[in-house]
């Protein structure tokens, strides 16, 4: 059974007609297929159909999408997907290769812990600002938090775990060691990690 990579894809464009068209296609496909909606089925529903024989793994499910929004001259919406093992972002490239969507661009985040995939392609953090993910568990307690920069991450750790002795000058490994030492005094079932979101070209699997 495959692990599933969680993806947040933001489509954006100044071409309102094109992005409204894509948005309505996504919503219509979701309404038609419900929990069995895949990128493959979305592509099948398009009038300007791209060649589908390049899709070898159809386990790329559309989970939901946000409402269409406007920021300045641009229109955008989020589409949330779960894909087997890796983001399968090539399916999005295939989708946007249609003439009807030629003016639409996208950025995305992808997470699959088992494959150590933590990707954010939004260099400017215009739509997606995740840079770090912190997660910890201790006994029945657990929490995860996302941060857009290292200062915010350190401020959170220093404040949340004030007794762990974490300093702003500490590197990630040092912060985790200090936190693990403190968590161990509270429960023998504990753990914590920090993951940094990379650009796609820096991630082996994305």
N, C-alpha and C positions, 0 to 999 in steps of 0.2 A: 504494500500500500504506500502510495507516494506521500511525502510531506508536501504541504502546500505553501507557496510563496504568496504573501499578502502584498498587494500592489495598490497604490493610490495614484491614478493617472489623471493629470489635469490637461484637458484640451483647451486651447485658447486661440483667438483670432480676432482681427478687426473686421473680418468679413462676417457680418451678422447672419446673412442668408445661409452660408455654409455651416456655421456652427449650430444654428437652429436646426438645420436639416440633420446633422449628426446627432444632436441631442434628442430629437424626436425619434430617430431610428433606434437609438439605444433604449429609450423608454418603451417604444413599441415592442422591441424584441424581448425586453424584460417582462412586459405585460403578457406576451404570448407564451413564453416558455417558463416563466416563474423561476423556480429554483434550479432549473436545468438549462439556464441561459449560458451559452458559451460565445466566445469571440467567433468561432467557426460558424455558428448559427447566425450571428449578426452579419457576417460577411455574405452568407448565403442569401440573406434577405435584401441585399443591396441590388438596385437596378444596374448600377455600373459595377458589376461583379469582378473582383480581382481573381486571378488564378489561385485556386485553393489547394492544388496538389502539393504546394510547398509546405503546407501545414502537416507536420508529421505527428504532433501530439495535440489532440483536441481537448485536453484537460486544462482549459483556460476559461474559468467561469466568471461571468459578470455577476457580481453580488448585488450591486446597487449603484445608483448615481445621484449626485446632488442636484439641486435646482440650477438652472442657468442663471449666471450672475454677470454683472457688468462692473468693470473698474476702468474709469477713464474711457478710452476709445476701444478697449478690448472686452470681448465676451468670453466667458470661460465656464466650465463645469468639471466636477470630479467624477471619475468612474472608478469604482472599487472592484478589483478582480482578485481571484485566487487561482494560481497556476501551479501545475505539478512541478515541484523541485526548484524551478527557476522562473524568473518573471515572464519568459516568452514574449519579450517586448517586440520581437520581430512580427508578431501578429498585429500590433498597433501600427508598425511601419507599413504593413500590407494594407491595413484598413485605410490609412491616409494616402496611399498611393492612388486611390480613385480620384479622378478629375473633379468629382463633386466636393472633395475635401482638400483640394490642393493648397488652400490658403490657411489651413489649420496646422498648428504646431502643438507639441505636448512636452511636458516634463513629468517625471514620476519618482516615487519612492518605492522601494521593494525591501521586504524583510522575510528571510527564511533562516532561522537560527541554526537548523541542522546543517545547512550548507554554508553557514557563516556569510550570508548575503545581507548586507545593510547598505543600501544604495539610495542616493538622492541626486538626481540629474539636474535639479534646479540650482544652477551655479549662483544665481543672483538671490536665491531664496525669496523669489517674488511670490510664488504660490505655496511652496512647500519649504518650511524652514527647519525641518529636523536635521540636527547635526550630531547629537549624541542621544543614546538610549541608556538609561540606568535602570537596573532591575535588582531587587533583593528579596529574599525570603528569610524568615526566622520563625521557626515553629509554625503557627497558624497565620502569621503576618506575611503579607507579600505586597509589593507595589512596583509599578514601573512608571517612569517619567521620561518625557522627551524634552530636549533642550536645544535651543538654536545656537548657543555658543558655550565655550568652556567656562566663562565667568559665571554664567547662570547655573551651570552644573555644579561648580565648586561652592557657590553660595548656598545652593540647596543642600549639599552634603554636609557642609559645616553647620548649617542651621538645624537640619533634621537629625543629625547624629553628632550633637555637640560634645558628647562624652568620648567620642572615638579619637579625638586629638588631630583631626584633619586640618591642614593648613593650606592657604591659597598657593603656596609655592610647591606643594606636592605634585608629583607626576601621578598619572592614573594608577600605575602599579602600586605606588606607595599608598595612595588613598584607599585602594581596595584592600591592601594588607592590613592597614589600620582598622578599617571597617570590619574585616573578617575577624580580627583579634577581639574586637568589642562584641560582635554578634555571638561569638563563641561563648562569652561569659553569660549570655542570656538563654541560649538553647543549643543543643548539639545538632539540630537540623537547621542549617543556615547556608547561605551563599549569596553572592552578589557579583555583578559584572557591569562593565561599561563598554558599549559598542559605539564606534564612530561610523557615521554614514559616509561612504566614499562616492566618488564619481563612478559611473558605469565602467569606464575604461580602466579604472584602478581595481575593479573587482573581477576575480577570475571567472566567476560563473554567470555574471549578469551581462 
